[in-house]
Amino acid sequence: MITKSQLLRYLALRAENENRLERLARMRSAAELPPMAEGDGSKHANSSGDRMARAVENCMEYEEQIRPLIASNTAEMQRIEQAVDALDDPLEREVIRLRYMDSSNCRQNLWHDVAVQLYGDDDAKYLHAVMRLHELAIQHLAS
């Protein structure tokens, strides 16, 4: 049983996972050793080892912190995807995917965009057909 509010969360869950994993990748990159530079002959101490150790610790702590959140978000997204995949009508599945899951940003696709992608036109009759399919799909997902 999936509700419309759960569908609305899908894009936010995906974005949160992507953003946190991107931050983790940046932290991992910062924790990598830089290429060896030629020494200048001086005998001063280099503090990059301490900085590197802190970067590695921060990266490990952040990864440990986000691991349960990423897993929870991924599990919820998979549950939504499975419910949508279980819809009998392929047009209902496609309307739900286009509206709630296939957006390139955190906002759901607009109705006219869904109509154009599904029917190639956003004429009123196609908008009406998309909305009718949407309502049927929401009813089927909730039951």
VENSULKA-V662428 format. One record per residue. NEAR is the number of other ideal C-beta (glycine too) atoms within 12 Angstrom. D_CENTER is the distance of its C-alpha to the mean C-alpha in whole Angstrom. Layout:
near = (NEAR	NEAR)
d_center = (D_CENTER	D_CENTER)
This chain:
near = (15	31	18	22	14	25	33	21	24	36	27	25	30	28	20	23	26	22	19	26	22	17	21	26	18	17	24	19	15	21	24	15	16	14	6	8	9	7	9	8	6	8	7	9	8	15	10	18	13	12	16	18	15	17	23	21	17	21	24	18	16	25	22	14	16	26	18	13	21	26	15	18	27	23	16	24	29	20	23	33	26	16	30	32	20	20	29	14	20	16	25	30	28	27	39	40	30	31	35	37	31	24	23	14	14	18	16	27	29	18	25	22	25	33	30	18	23	30	24	12	17	22	14	14	13	24	23	17	24	34	24	20	31	34	19	22	34	28	19	23	32	17	14)
d_center = (21	18	19	18	16	14	13	12	10	8	6	7	5	2	4	6	5	5	8	10	10	11	14	15	15	17	19	20	21	23	25	26	30	31	34	37	39	43	45	47	50	49	49	47	44	40	38	35	35	34	31	30	30	29	26	26	26	23	21	22	22	18	17	19	18	14	15	15	12	10	12	12	9	9	12	11	9	12	14	13	13	16	18	17	18	21	22	26	25	23	24	22	19	19	19	16	14	15	15	12	9	10	10	10	9	9	12	13	15	19	21	23	20	20	23	24	21	23	27	27	28	27	31	32	32	29	27	29	28	25	25	27	25	22	25	26	22	22	25	25	21	23	26)
